[in-house]
Amino acid sequence: MRAILTYHSIDSSGSPISVAPEQFARHVKFLASGAVRVLPLEKLLDDSDPRPAVALTFDDGFENFAQAAWPRLREHGLPATVFVATQRVGGDNRWEERDTPGIPTLPLLDWEQLGQLAAEGLSLGAHSRTHPHLARLSPAQLSDEVEGSRSDLAARLGVEAHGFCYPFGECDARSRAAVERAFRWACTTELAALSPQLERSRLPRLDAYYLRESGALEAFGSARFRLRIFTRRQARRVRGWLPAQGWA
């Protein structure tokens, strides 16, 4: 099995975007054990090795990534990608200046912090400029959000971003076409492992929120693990959560 794991915030609130620090520490212990290979995302996409492998992603660029996640990852030499909403850098996650019920308002990394993390080996991807609903934008606005986020990372940090993450997980035909013009690959919030016939502009991921229980991630690739993902995906469909619940 090959899969992209996604995290948002490392905090103890128990919210749908949160994985507690102790849960994340358990994940890192497993990932560092050698039981599964941890690869940079772009390398994972071209990987032909049949052994299990994952890539790690973090959406939104929460400040607690630098405090609670990166030190553990760096200690074990585990690569990761953080997706940044470039005009929200240094702000918070009140997207469109609205509170989302059940979601804590948390500070986002600033440019100085992002630059330091990149210098230490963190990969950065684009998450639009302001984290809007891309499908609601005019063609000019869509281009500005997608291509502008790539330009911002280059201008502010000298980073050439190859990957994009769709805000709110929304990936309609128009936004996908805009992303394909600017990036090599893009991540959705579709809950699935990678398939041999992967579409690089619509990559599925496994949300770590569903893997918080002890032993859940550690079962990676097993029949039990596959059943867990299938069950969660079906539950999302029943509740009408696809392509996203609205907070990615």
N, C-alpha and C positions, 0 to 999 in steps of 0.2 A: 504493500500500500504506500502511496505517496499522497501527501496532503499539505495544505497550507493552514497553519493554526493562526487564529486571530485573537488578540486581546485588545481591550480598550484601556480601562483604568485598573491599576493595582491598588485597591483600597478595601476597607472592611465594611463598607455600607451594605453589601449584599444586593446591590441594585443589578439590573440586567446588563449593565456595562462593566460590572466589577468582578474581579477575582481577588480574593483576600491575599495579603502578603504571604501567609503561611501556606496557602494553597499553591501560590506561584512558586514558592521555594521547593515544594514537593515536585512540581512539574520540572523545574530546573534540575533537580537531583536525578530524575528519570532521564531527561534529555541528555544530561552529561554522562550518563552511565555507559553509553555506547550501544544500548539496546536498539536505538534507532538513530540513523544519521541525521544531523541537522545541517542543512545547506543554505547558502544564500538563495533567495527566492529565484533569481534569474537562472542560477545554476541548476536548481531543482527542475525547472521547466525543460531543460535539455538532458536531464539525467537518464541514462539507460541502464544503470545498475539495478538489478531486481531486488536488492535489499531494501527494507523499509526506510523511508526518508521523509522529513518534514522541513518546512521553512516557517519561520516565526515572523508574524506581522503585528503591529500595534497601530490602531486607528486613532487619529485626532491629535496625537502628540501631547498627552497629559504630562504635567510637570512631575507627577509621581513616577513616571517612567524613569527619570533620571535618578530618583531617590530609591525606588523599591525594585526596579526591574534590571536596569542596565548594570549596576554593580555585580549582580549575580551572573548575568549573562557574560559580562566581560571576564569575570574570574574564571569561567569555564571555557572561554573562547567560542561561545555560541553566537552566530551571526543573527541579525534581526533587521527588519525594515520598519521604520515609523512613517506613517502617512500624515502629511502636514497640510492643514488649511492655511495657506500662506498669509492671508490678510486677517487671520484670527490669532496669529502668533503673538504670544504675550498676553492674550485675553483669556476668555473662558469658553465653555462649551454651551452657552445659551445661543444655539443656532437661530438665526433670524431674530435674535433678541427675545426669545421666548423660553420660558421654563417648560420642561417636559416632565409630566407627572411620573414620579418614581425614579427619576434620574438626577443624581446630585450635580450641582453646579461646581465645577472644578477648574483650577487654573491650568493654562496651557504653557508649554515651554516657550521661552523667548528666543530671539535670534542668537544671542550670545550662547545660551545653553545648547541650542541646536548645532551651532558651529563647533563647540567643544565635543559634543557627542560624535559628530561626523569625523572630527579629527582623530577620535579614538576608535573609529572603525564602524560606526553605525551607518547603515544605508538609509537614505531618505527618499521617499516617494511623494507624489503630489496627491492632495485630497481636495482639489479645487482651491479657489481663493477664499470664499466666504462660507462654504458648506451649504449651498442652496439645494433645492430640488431642481436638478438639471432639466427635467422634462418640462418644467414650467417657464423656462427661459426663452427669450427671443434668440435667433441665430447669432446675433452679435454678442449678446450676454453669454451665451453658451461658449462661444469661442474665447471670450475674455476669461471666463472661469477656468476653462480647461488649459488652454495654451498659456494664459497668464500665470497660472500657478507654476508651470514649468519654468517660465521666464523669471519669476520671483526667486525660486530656489537658485537659479544660476546667478542672478544679480546679487543676491544677498550673501550667498555662501560659496559660490563657484561650483555648485553641485549640478551635474547633468542628470536629471531624474529620468529614468527609463520606465518607471511604473506609476500607475494611477490607481486610486481607490475611489469608487463611485460614492458620493455622499448619500446617506440613507440607503445605500445598496441599490439605488434605482439605476437601471441600465436599459433604457429604451433604445430603439434603433438610431435615433438622432444623436443622442449623447454618446452612444457607442461609436458611431462614425466619427464624431469629433475627437474622441479619445484615440481612436486608431490613427488619426492623422498626426498626433503629437507624441504618442507613447508606444513602446514595444509590447506592453502587456498591461492588464488592468484587473483588479480584484472586485468581486461582488460580495454579497453576503449570502449567496446560495450555499446551503449546508450540504456539502458533499466532499468526498475525496477527489483527487485529480484522476481523470480518465486518460487512457492512451490517446483518445481523440480530443484533447483539450483545445479549447478556443482561447487564445491568449488575451483577447480583449474582454473575456467574460469568465474569469477564473473563479471557481467555487472555493470556499474555505470552511474550516471546522471551527466554530466559535468555542473558545475555551470556557465560556460560561457554562456550557453543558458538560464539561469535563472536570468540574470542581471536586466531585466526590473522590475520596481516597480509592485508588486503584483504577479509576476511569481512564485516564491517559495512559497509565502503565499497561493497559490491555490493548494498546494501539495495534491495529491490524488483525486482531483476533475476530472470531465469529461473534463473540460477545460485544466487542467494540463496534463492529459493523451494524449489529442489531440496534445498539444504542443510537447510532447516527440515523439509521433508517427511521426509528421510532420518533426521534426528535423532529426529523424532517416532515414526517406525516402529521405530527401535532401542529407544526407551523402551518401546514396547508389547511388543516381543519380550522385553525384560528384566523386564517387569512393573513398570515404574517409575511408571505412571500411577495416581493423579493426581500423585504426587510420589515422590521418592526418599527422603524422610524427613528433610530438613534445612532446608527452606524456613522 
